[in-house]
Amino acid sequence: MDARVDEANLALKAKARKRAQARAGFLRETVRWHWISAAICLVGIILFAVTGITLNHARQIEAKPVVSTVEATAPAPVIAALKAAETAKGRLPDVAQAWLGKAVKIEVPKAAPIEWSEGEAYIALPRPGGDGWVTIDTETGATEAELTSRGWISYLNDLHKGRNTGPVWAWFLDIFAAGCIVFCVTGLILLFLHAHARKTTWWYVGLGLFIPLVLALHFIP
C-alpha cells in the first residue's frame, strides 16, 4: 500500500515538474519574442509616437513650403522619343528619364504615369513631405519642372501615413505593425503570467481600455 502511495506521489511530482518546466520554457520563449520585437520596433515606435503628436497638432505646426522651379529644353532625341511615346500613350522613354535626371536634376521613376495632352506630357511627382510636377512640350522640347518641399516634419508625417511612399515602405509598415502586435501580445502574456505578484495589473490594463473607450463615446463629435 505504501509502495503504491509512493509511486502515486512520485508520478504527481513528475507531472508537476513537467508542468513547471513547460511553463518555464514558455516563459523564456515569450520573453525572447518580447524583447526581440521590442528591439526591432523601438525606433519605429518612437518615430510613430512623435509623428502622432505632430499630426495631432498639424494646425499649430505651420509648414513653410519651399518651391524650386527649373526650366530647360529637351534635345532632339528626347523629343523624338517623347513623340513616339505620345502616339502610343506609353510610359516615359528611357532617354527622357536620363535627360531629366541630368539636365533638370529630377529623378522621375520610369513607371511614373504620364498625362498626355495635345503636344504636351505632364508627369506628377508626389512624394513624402512635398509635391512636384514636370511638363514637356513634345513639339519644342520646352520643359518646366517644379518641386515643393514642406520640411522634415511634413516628411515624417507622410511617412507615418504612408502617403506617396511607394510599395516598399508600405510593406515595411505592414511588417512593423505585425512586430508591434507581437510585442503587445507577448507583453500581455507576461502580464498574465506575473499578475499574481502584481495585484493592480488588470486595473491598469482595464484603464488602458476604459479611458479611450469613454473618450471615443462621449467626447468625439
C-alpha positions as CSV (number, residue, x, y, z in Angstrom):
1,M,0.0,0.0,0.0
2,D,2.8,2.4,1.0
3,A,4.6,1.5,-2.2
4,R,1.6,2.4,-4.3
5,V,1.2,5.7,-2.5
6,D,4.9,6.5,-3.0
7,E,4.5,5.7,-6.7
8,A,1.5,7.9,-7.0
9,N,3.3,10.7,-5.2
10,L,6.3,10.3,-7.5
11,A,4.0,10.4,-10.5
12,L,2.3,13.6,-9.3
13,K,5.7,15.2,-8.6
14,A,6.9,14.2,-12.1
15,K,3.8,15.7,-13.7
16,A,4.2,18.9,-11.6
17,R,7.9,19.1,-12.6
18,K,7.0,18.7,-16.3
19,R,4.3,21.4,-16.0
20,A,6.9,23.7,-14.3
21,Q,9.4,23.0,-17.0
22,A,6.9,23.6,-19.7
23,R,5.8,26.9,-18.1
24,A,9.4,28.0,-17.7
25,G,10.1,27.1,-21.3
26,F,7.0,29.0,-22.4
27,L,8.0,32.0,-20.3
28,R,11.6,32.0,-21.7
29,E,10.2,31.9,-25.3
30,T,7.7,34.6,-24.6
31,V,10.4,36.9,-23.1
32,R,12.6,36.1,-26.1
33,W,9.9,37.2,-28.6
34,H,9.0,40.2,-26.5
35,W,12.5,41.7,-26.3
36,I,13.3,40.9,-30.0
37,S,10.1,42.6,-31.2
38,A,10.8,45.5,-28.8
39,A,14.3,45.9,-30.1
40,I,13.2,45.8,-33.7
41,C,10.2,48.1,-33.3
42,L,11.8,50.5,-30.8
43,V,12.9,53.3,-33.2
44,G,9.8,52.9,-35.2
45,I,7.5,53.2,-32.2
46,I,9.3,56.4,-31.1
47,L,9.0,57.8,-34.6
48,F,5.3,57.0,-34.9
49,A,4.7,58.3,-31.4
50,V,6.4,61.6,-32.2
51,T,4.7,62.0,-35.5
52,G,1.4,61.1,-33.9
53,I,1.9,64.3,-31.8
54,T,2.9,66.4,-34.8
55,L,0.0,65.1,-36.8
56,N,-2.4,65.8,-33.9
57,H,-1.1,69.4,-33.8
58,A,-0.7,69.9,-37.6
59,R,-2.6,73.2,-37.5
60,Q,-0.3,74.6,-34.8
61,I,2.9,73.5,-36.6
62,E,3.0,75.6,-39.7
63,A,4.9,74.3,-42.6
64,K,6.9,76.7,-44.8
65,P,6.8,75.3,-48.3
66,V,10.0,75.9,-50.4
67,V,9.3,75.9,-54.1
68,S,12.0,75.4,-56.7
69,T,11.4,75.8,-60.4
70,V,13.7,74.6,-63.3
71,E,13.4,75.3,-67.0
72,A,15.2,73.6,-69.8
73,T,14.9,72.5,-73.4
74,A,14.9,68.8,-74.4
75,P,17.3,67.8,-77.2
76,A,16.0,66.3,-80.5
77,P,16.5,62.6,-79.5
78,V,14.4,63.2,-76.4
79,I,11.7,65.0,-78.3
80,A,11.5,62.2,-80.9
81,A,11.2,59.5,-78.2
82,L,8.5,61.5,-76.4
83,K,6.5,61.9,-79.7
84,A,6.7,58.1,-80.2
85,A,5.5,57.6,-76.6
86,E,2.8,60.1,-77.0
87,T,1.5,58.3,-80.1
88,A,1.4,55.0,-78.1
89,K,0.2,56.7,-74.9
90,G,3.1,54.9,-73.2
91,R,5.4,55.4,-70.3
92,L,8.3,57.8,-70.1
93,P,11.1,56.8,-72.5
94,D,14.5,55.9,-71.0
95,V,16.3,58.6,-72.9
96,A,13.8,61.2,-71.5
97,Q,14.2,59.8,-68.0
98,A,18.0,60.0,-68.2
99,W,17.9,63.6,-69.6
100,L,15.6,64.8,-66.8
101,G,18.0,63.3,-64.3
102,K,21.0,65.1,-65.7
103,A,19.6,68.4,-67.1
104,V,16.7,69.1,-64.7
105,K,18.1,67.2,-61.7
106,I,14.9,65.4,-61.1
107,E,14.7,61.7,-60.7
108,V,11.5,60.6,-62.4
109,P,10.5,56.9,-61.9
110,K,10.3,55.0,-65.2
111,A,6.8,53.7,-64.2
112,A,5.5,57.2,-63.4
113,P,2.2,57.7,-65.2
114,I,2.2,60.4,-67.9
115,E,-0.9,62.6,-68.7
116,W,-0.7,63.1,-72.4
117,S,-2.5,66.1,-74.0
118,E,-2.0,67.5,-77.4
119,G,1.7,68.4,-77.7
120,E,2.4,68.1,-74.0
121,A,3.5,65.5,-71.5
122,Y,2.6,66.1,-67.8
123,I,4.2,64.0,-65.1
124,A,3.0,64.3,-61.5
125,L,5.7,63.7,-58.8
126,P,4.0,63.3,-55.5
127,R,6.4,62.5,-52.7
128,P,6.6,62.5,-48.9
129,G,6.8,66.0,-47.5
130,G,6.2,67.7,-50.8
131,D,4.9,67.6,-54.3
132,G,6.3,68.1,-57.8
133,W,5.5,68.0,-61.5
134,V,7.2,68.2,-64.9
135,T,5.8,69.3,-68.2
136,I,7.5,68.8,-71.6
137,D,6.3,70.3,-74.8
138,T,6.7,67.4,-77.3
139,E,7.0,69.9,-80.2
140,T,9.6,72.3,-79.0
141,G,11.1,70.4,-76.1
142,A,10.4,73.3,-73.6
143,T,10.5,71.7,-70.2
144,E,9.4,73.1,-66.9
145,A,9.7,71.4,-63.5
146,E,8.5,72.4,-60.1
147,L,9.3,70.8,-56.7
148,T,7.8,71.8,-53.4
149,S,9.2,70.8,-50.1
150,R,7.3,71.3,-46.8
151,G,10.2,70.4,-44.5
152,W,11.2,67.4,-42.3
153,I,8.1,67.4,-40.1
154,S,5.9,67.1,-43.1
155,Y,8.2,64.4,-44.5
156,L,8.0,62.4,-41.3
157,N,4.2,62.9,-41.1
158,D,3.8,61.5,-44.6
159,L,6.0,58.5,-43.6
160,H,3.6,57.9,-40.7
161,K,0.6,58.0,-43.0
162,G,2.3,56.1,-45.8
163,R,1.5,59.0,-48.2
164,N,3.2,58.8,-51.6
165,T,5.9,56.4,-50.1
166,G,5.7,53.6,-52.6
167,P,5.3,49.8,-52.2
168,V,8.5,49.1,-50.2
169,W,7.5,51.5,-47.4
170,A,4.0,50.0,-47.5
171,W,5.5,46.6,-46.9
172,F,7.6,48.0,-44.1
173,L,4.5,49.5,-42.4
174,D,2.7,46.1,-42.6
175,I,5.8,44.2,-41.1
176,F,6.3,46.9,-38.5
177,A,2.6,46.7,-37.5
178,A,3.0,42.9,-37.2
179,G,6.0,43.4,-35.0
180,C,4.1,45.8,-32.7
181,I,1.3,43.2,-32.4
182,V,3.9,40.6,-31.4
183,F,5.3,43.0,-28.8
184,C,1.9,43.8,-27.3
185,V,0.6,40.2,-27.3
186,T,3.8,38.8,-25.7
187,G,3.6,41.7,-23.2
188,L,0.0,40.8,-22.4
189,I,1.1,37.1,-21.8
190,L,3.9,38.3,-19.5
191,L,1.4,40.4,-17.6
192,F,-0.9,37.4,-17.2
193,L,2.0,35.1,-16.0
194,H,3.1,37.7,-13.4
195,A,-0.3,39.2,-12.5
196,H,-0.5,37.1,-9.3
197,A,2.5,39.1,-7.9
198,R,1.2,42.4,-9.0
199,K,-2.4,42.8,-7.9
200,T,-3.0,46.1,-9.8
201,T,-2.0,44.7,-13.2
202,W,-5.5,44.2,-14.6
203,W,-6.7,47.5,-13.2
204,Y,-4.1,49.3,-15.3
205,V,-5.0,47.1,-18.3
206,G,-8.6,48.0,-17.8
207,L,-7.8,51.7,-17.6
208,G,-6.0,51.4,-20.9
209,L,-9.2,50.1,-22.4
210,F,-11.7,52.2,-20.4
211,I,-10.2,55.6,-20.9
212,P,-10.1,55.7,-24.7
213,L,-13.5,54.0,-24.9
214,V,-15.1,56.7,-22.7
215,L,-13.3,59.4,-24.7
216,A,-14.5,58.0,-28.0
217,L,-18.1,57.6,-26.9
218,H,-18.6,60.9,-25.1
219,F,-16.0,63.4,-26.4
220,I,-15.7,62.8,-30.1
221,P,-18.4,64.7,-32.1
